[in-house]
C-alpha cells in the first residue's frame, strides 16, 4: 500500500522561498518517477515538475528557473524547492507517483504567496 504525505506549505511573501517535501511509504521508491502538481482555485490541476528514477528533471515553463525538484531515495522523499515565489504560484501542491496500474496522490499542501 502506497501513501504519499506532503508537508512544507504555508504563507510566504512574494519573492520568498519554500521547500515542499513528500514522503512515500511502501517499497521500491527509487524505481518510480515522481511528480509535483498544483491546483489553484477555479483552475485545473497542472504538472509543475517531474523527476525520473535516473534523476532527470523537467519543469513547467511557468516555474522553470525558480523551482527545483529533487529526491532522496534513502529517505523515500521527493522535494520541491520553490524560490522567487509569485502570487500566481498560490495553489494546493500535490505529490504524485504514476505507475503502470494507477496514480497515487498525496493529500496536498497549501502554498499561499501574498503580501
C-alpha positions in Angstrom: 0.0 0.0 0.0 1.5 3.3 -1.1 0.9 6.6 0.8 2.3 10.0 -0.1 2.4 12.7 2.6 3.3 16.2 1.7 4.5 19.0 4.0 6.1 22.3 4.0 3.4 24.6 2.6 2.5 27.9 4.2 2.1 31.6 3.7 5.1 33.4 2.2 5.6 36.9 0.8 6.3 37.5 -2.9 9.9 36.8 -3.6 10.2 34.3 -0.8 11.0 30.6 -0.7 9.5 27.4 0.5 10.6 23.8 0.3 7.9 21.1 0.0 8.5 17.5 1.0 6.7 14.4 0.1 7.4 11.1 1.9 6.3 7.9 0.3 5.5 4.7 2.2 5.8 1.3 0.6 8.7 -0.2 -1.2 10.7 0.5 -4.4 10.6 4.2 -4.1 13.8 4.6 -6.2 12.4 2.9 -9.3 9.5 5.3 -9.8 9.3 8.8 -11.4 7.7 11.3 -9.1 5.8 14.5 -9.9 4.6 17.6 -8.3 1.3 19.1 -9.4 -0.6 22.1 -8.3 -4.2 23.3 -8.4 -5.2 26.9 -8.0 -8.8 27.9 -7.1 -11.1 27.6 -10.2 -8.3 26.1 -12.3 -7.3 22.6 -13.5 -4.6 20.7 -11.8 -1.3 21.3 -13.6 2.0 19.4 -13.7 4.7 21.5 -12.2 7.8 19.3 -12.1 8.9 15.8 -12.8 11.9 13.7 -11.7 12.7 10.3 -13.1 14.3 7.3 -11.4 17.5 8.5 -13.0 17.0 12.0 -11.6 16.3 13.5 -15.0 14.0 16.6 -14.4 11.5 18.6 -16.3 9.5 21.7 -15.4 6.5 23.7 -16.5 7.5 26.9 -18.3 5.9 28.9 -15.6 8.3 27.7 -12.9 11.5 26.8 -14.8 14.5 28.6 -13.3 12.7 29.2 -10.0 11.7 25.7 -8.8 13.9 22.7 -8.3 12.7 19.1 -7.9 15.0 16.6 -6.2 14.8 13.2 -4.5 16.5 11.4 -1.7 16.0 7.6 -2.2 17.4 6.8 1.1 14.6 8.7 2.8 11.9 7.8 0.2 11.3 11.6 -0.2 10.9 14.0 -3.1 11.4 17.7 -2.6 10.3 20.8 -4.4 12.4 23.9 -3.7 10.5 27.0 -4.7 12.3 30.3 -4.9 11.2 33.8 -6.1 7.6 32.9 -5.4 4.9 34.9 -7.1 1.2 35.4 -6.1 0.3 33.2 -9.1 2.1 30.3 -7.5 -0.7 30.2 -4.9 -2.2 26.7 -5.0 -2.6 23.4 -3.4 0.5 21.4 -4.3 0.2 17.6 -4.7 2.8 14.9 -4.8 2.1 12.2 -7.4 3.5 8.7 -8.3 2.4 7.4 -11.7 2.6 3.7 -12.1 1.5 1.2 -14.8 -1.7 0.4 -13.0 -2.7 3.6 -11.2 -1.7 7.0 -10.0 -1.0 7.7 -6.3 -1.7 11.1 -4.8 -0.9 12.8 -1.6 -3.5 14.9 0.3 -1.9 18.2 -0.8 -0.3 21.1 1.0 -1.4 24.7 0.6 1.0 27.4 -0.6 -0.1 31.0 -0.4 2.0 33.8 -1.8 0.8 37.1 -0.6 2.0 40.3 1.0 
